[in-house]
Amino acid sequence: MSGTNRIVIKIGGVSCEELDDTFFLDLKKLQQQGKEIIIVHGGGKAITHWMENLAIPVEIKNGLRVTNEKALAVTKMVLLGEVQPSLLQQFARQKIKCLGLNAANNKLLSASQVQQGSLGFVGEIKTVNTELLKDVLDQGYIAIVAPLGVDDKGQWLNINADDTASKIAEAMKAEELILMTEVLGVKKEGEILKSLSYQELDLFIENGTVSGGMIPKLKCAHYALRNGVKQVRVTLGLTMQGTKMIGEGS
């Protein structure tokens, strides 16, 4: 099946805890339309909870979590031992075929450290094992991917989930990237924007219209649109319009 039938969905850590019936109904509708679906899950809230319980300082820079050795161990434990298994159980209850994946599966996500290590063990994706993902999709599964990478020396790296989703969307030539969040969309002066032009993305970051966790979202949206993804949506729900962004050539 071509990439024009593929959708990459990023769900945040808060959403992961208990997806509602509407989410699964919307997901089933997409499948009935012949869409192949890849989901990238976050886990920030649960990671922060465990770090605080273990008295490990939590530090965020420009929306990215600073990750030292202890924080990385907690991140792996939470994403692979708590968040992803919980998601798989939720999907199983809905009788939706899915498969949980991470960077250790046949080098699914190869990565390298960012900013000369100033953020600790934080990385960016260099390559995606698209053949593995295609095999999973061809068998009728939804792929559920954890936002972690491994470098060429075998070092695990924490990767922003929005960035992970955008890189997978690019590699898989997805028709749409959906960045689900806890808000209805991108706000300007308190109002939710129904659409945002390709040119406005950088401007909104530069002039401070958006801040915090919305910054990496818009950067990832810009990257995805620049690299072949036809449409990006920042939204609270799968079938809600949210804020829609379309590439220059679409």
C-alpha positions as CSV (number, residue, x, y, z in Angstrom):
1,M,0.0,0.0,0.0
2,S,1.3,3.5,-0.8
3,G,2.2,6.1,1.7
4,T,-0.9,8.1,0.7
5,N,-2.9,5.7,2.8
6,R,-0.6,6.0,5.9
7,I,-1.3,8.2,8.9
8,V,1.1,8.8,11.8
9,I,-0.5,9.8,15.1
10,K,1.4,11.1,18.1
11,I,-0.5,10.7,21.4
12,G,0.7,12.5,24.5
13,G,1.6,11.0,27.9
14,V,-1.7,12.3,29.5
15,S,-3.8,10.8,26.7
16,C,-2.0,7.5,26.9
17,E,-3.2,6.8,30.5
18,E,-6.8,6.2,29.4
19,L,-7.8,6.6,25.8
20,D,-11.6,7.2,25.5
21,D,-14.1,5.3,23.4
22,T,-14.3,8.2,20.9
23,F,-10.6,7.7,20.1
24,F,-11.0,4.1,19.3
25,L,-14.2,4.7,17.3
26,D,-12.3,7.3,15.2
27,L,-9.4,4.9,14.8
28,K,-11.7,2.1,13.6
29,K,-13.2,4.5,11.1
30,L,-9.8,5.3,9.7
31,Q,-9.0,1.6,9.4
32,Q,-12.3,1.0,7.6
33,Q,-11.2,3.7,5.1
34,G,-8.2,1.6,4.4
35,K,-5.7,3.8,6.3
36,E,-2.5,2.2,7.7
37,I,-1.7,3.7,11.1
38,I,1.4,4.2,13.1
39,I,1.1,5.6,16.6
40,V,4.0,7.2,18.5
41,H,3.3,7.5,22.2
42,G,4.7,10.0,24.7
43,G,5.0,9.4,28.5
44,G,6.2,12.7,29.9
45,K,3.7,12.9,32.8
46,A,4.5,9.3,34.0
47,I,8.2,9.9,33.6
48,T,8.1,13.1,35.7
49,H,6.0,11.3,38.3
50,W,8.6,8.5,38.7
51,M,11.5,11.0,38.6
52,E,10.0,13.0,41.4
53,N,9.3,9.9,43.5
54,L,13.0,8.9,43.0
55,A,14.2,12.4,43.8
56,I,15.7,12.9,40.4
57,P,15.7,16.5,39.3
58,V,13.4,17.3,36.4
59,E,14.8,19.9,33.9
60,I,13.1,21.1,30.7
61,K,14.9,23.2,28.1
62,N,12.8,24.6,25.2
63,G,10.3,21.8,25.6
64,L,12.9,19.1,25.7
65,R,13.7,17.0,28.8
66,V,17.3,17.1,30.0
67,T,18.2,13.4,30.4
68,N,21.1,12.3,32.5
69,E,22.0,8.6,33.1
70,K,19.4,8.2,35.9
71,A,16.7,10.0,34.0
72,L,17.4,7.8,30.9
73,A,17.0,4.7,33.0
74,V,13.6,6.0,34.4
75,T,12.5,7.0,30.9
76,K,13.2,3.6,29.4
77,M,11.5,1.9,32.4
78,V,8.4,4.0,32.1
79,L,8.0,4.0,28.3
80,L,8.7,0.3,27.8
81,G,7.5,-1.1,31.1
82,E,4.5,1.0,31.9
83,V,3.1,3.3,29.1
84,Q,3.4,1.0,26.1
85,P,2.1,-2.1,27.9
86,S,-0.9,-0.1,29.1
87,L,-1.6,1.1,25.6
88,L,-1.4,-2.5,24.2
89,Q,-3.9,-3.6,26.8
90,Q,-6.3,-0.8,26.0
91,F,-6.1,-1.7,22.3
92,A,-6.6,-5.4,23.1
93,R,-9.8,-4.6,25.0
94,Q,-11.1,-2.9,21.9
95,K,-10.1,-5.9,19.8
96,I,-7.7,-3.8,17.6
97,K,-4.7,-5.6,16.3
98,C,-1.5,-3.7,17.3
99,L,2.2,-4.4,17.9
100,G,4.4,-2.5,20.4
101,L,7.8,-1.6,19.0
102,N,10.9,0.2,20.2
103,A,14.4,1.0,18.9
104,A,15.8,-2.4,19.8
105,N,13.6,-4.1,17.2
106,N,15.9,-4.5,14.2
107,K,17.3,-1.0,14.6
108,L,13.9,0.5,14.2
109,L,15.1,4.0,15.2
110,S,18.8,4.8,14.8
111,A,19.7,8.1,16.4
112,S,22.6,10.4,17.5
113,Q,23.0,12.8,20.4
114,V,21.9,16.4,19.9
115,Q,23.6,19.7,20.9
116,Q,26.9,18.1,21.7
117,G,25.4,16.3,24.7
118,S,24.3,19.5,26.4
119,L,20.9,17.9,27.0
120,G,22.4,14.7,28.2
121,F,21.2,11.5,26.6
122,V,18.8,13.2,24.2
123,G,18.9,12.3,20.6
124,E,17.5,12.8,17.1
125,I,16.5,10.1,14.6
126,K,18.9,9.5,11.7
127,T,17.3,6.5,10.1
128,V,14.0,4.6,10.4
129,N,13.7,0.9,9.6
130,T,10.8,1.4,7.1
131,E,10.8,-2.3,6.0
132,L,10.0,-3.4,9.6
133,L,7.1,-0.9,9.8
134,K,5.8,-1.9,6.4
135,D,5.9,-5.6,7.4
136,V,3.9,-4.8,10.5
137,L,1.3,-2.7,8.6
138,D,1.0,-5.3,5.8
139,Q,-0.1,-7.8,8.4
140,G,-2.9,-5.6,9.4
141,Y,-1.4,-4.3,12.7
142,I,-1.3,-0.8,14.1
143,A,2.3,-0.1,15.0
144,I,2.8,1.5,18.4
145,V,6.2,3.0,18.7
146,A,8.1,4.3,21.8
147,P,10.1,7.6,21.4
148,L,13.5,6.2,22.1
149,G,16.5,5.7,19.7
150,V,19.8,3.8,19.8
151,D,23.1,5.2,18.4
152,D,25.7,3.3,16.5
153,K,27.5,2.4,19.7
154,G,24.3,0.9,21.3
155,Q,23.6,3.9,23.5
156,W,19.9,4.5,24.2
157,L,18.7,8.1,23.7
158,N,15.6,9.9,24.7
159,I,13.8,11.5,21.8
160,N,11.0,14.0,21.7
161,A,7.8,12.1,20.7
162,D,6.7,14.8,18.3
163,D,10.1,14.6,16.6
164,T,9.9,10.8,16.5
165,A,6.5,11.0,14.8
166,S,7.6,13.6,12.2
167,K,10.7,11.5,11.3
168,I,8.6,8.4,10.9
169,A,6.0,10.3,8.9
170,E,8.7,11.5,6.6
171,A,10.3,8.0,6.2
172,M,7.0,6.3,5.6
173,K,5.8,8.9,3.2
174,A,2.7,9.4,5.3
175,E,-0.2,11.5,3.9
176,E,-0.9,13.0,7.3
177,L,0.8,13.6,10.7
178,I,-1.6,14.1,13.6
179,L,-0.1,15.6,16.8
180,M,-2.6,15.0,19.5
181,T,-2.3,17.2,22.5
182,E,-4.3,18.3,25.6
183,V,-5.5,21.5,23.9
184,L,-7.9,22.0,20.9
185,G,-5.1,23.4,18.7
186,V,-2.6,26.2,18.2
187,K,-3.7,29.4,20.0
188,K,-3.1,33.0,18.9
189,E,-4.3,35.7,21.3
190,G,-6.5,33.2,23.1
191,E,-8.2,31.9,19.9
192,I,-7.8,28.5,18.4
193,L,-6.6,28.8,14.8
194,K,-8.3,26.5,12.3
195,S,-5.4,26.7,9.9
196,L,-1.8,27.8,9.9
197,S,0.2,28.5,6.7
198,Y,3.6,26.9,6.1
199,Q,5.2,30.4,6.3
200,E,3.6,31.2,9.7
201,L,5.1,28.2,11.5
202,D,8.6,29.7,11.9
203,L,7.1,33.2,12.6
204,F,5.0,31.9,15.5
205,I,8.1,30.4,17.1
206,E,10.3,33.4,16.5
207,N,7.8,36.1,17.8
208,G,6.7,34.1,20.9
209,T,3.2,33.4,19.8
210,V,3.7,29.9,21.0
211,S,5.9,28.6,23.8
212,G,6.8,25.6,25.9
213,G,5.7,22.2,24.5
214,M,4.0,23.8,21.5
215,I,7.5,24.9,20.1
216,P,8.7,21.4,19.3
217,K,5.3,20.6,17.9
218,L,5.4,23.4,15.3
219,K,9.0,22.7,14.5
220,C,8.1,19.1,13.8
221,A,5.1,20.2,11.7
222,H,7.4,22.4,9.7
223,Y,9.9,19.6,9.2
224,A,7.2,17.1,8.2
225,L,5.7,19.5,5.6
226,R,9.1,20.4,4.2
227,N,9.9,16.7,3.8
228,G,6.9,15.3,1.9
229,V,4.1,14.9,4.4
230,K,1.0,16.5,2.9
231,Q,-0.8,17.6,6.0
232,V,-0.2,18.1,9.7
233,R,-2.9,18.6,12.4
234,V,-2.4,19.7,16.0
235,T,-5.6,18.6,17.7
236,L,-7.4,17.3,20.8
237,G,-9.2,14.5,18.9
238,L,-8.6,12.4,15.8
239,T,-11.7,13.7,13.9
240,M,-11.5,17.2,15.4
241,Q,-10.2,19.8,13.0
242,G,-7.8,21.3,15.4
243,T,-5.2,23.5,13.7
244,K,-4.5,22.2,10.2
245,M,-1.2,22.9,8.3
246,I,-0.6,22.1,4.7
247,G,2.8,22.2,2.8
248,E,3.5,24.7,0.1
249,G,3.2,22.2,-2.7
250,S,0.0,20.5,-1.5
